Amino acid sequence: QVHLAESGGGLVQPGGSLRLSCKASGINFSINTIGWYRQAPGKQREMVGTITSGSKTNYADSVKGRFTISRDNTRRTTILQMNSLKPEDTAVYYCNVPFRGSDYWGQGTQVTVSS
């Protein structure tokens, strides 16, 4: 059974940093592309970035230069490092893995950027 669990969200002031983690089980983690997404109140879920099995990354324009995705295959964990946070980054953040024709999501972690 595939299970994804995000952690690390919280309240941070504008300009601050947060580090989110996503731990996976039930998949061959090292060969899967992992995605980070977010959903703000009243808005559709949007892609933040992805990381391939070879650690190639891709980011949404809105977070380029501020967010960094990495992975630790030994720990089956993906990290989303978020710097220079803005109020518009406030959202629930989810990790995602497409696996055997299905999309799997974690429960999400809330990030709030506010002074």
Protein Blocks (a to p, Z undefined) as FASTA:
>chain_A
ZZdddehiacddehiacddddddehiafklpccddddddehiacddfbdcdfkopacddf
klgokaccdddfknopacdddehiafklgccddddddeehiacddebjaddddZZ
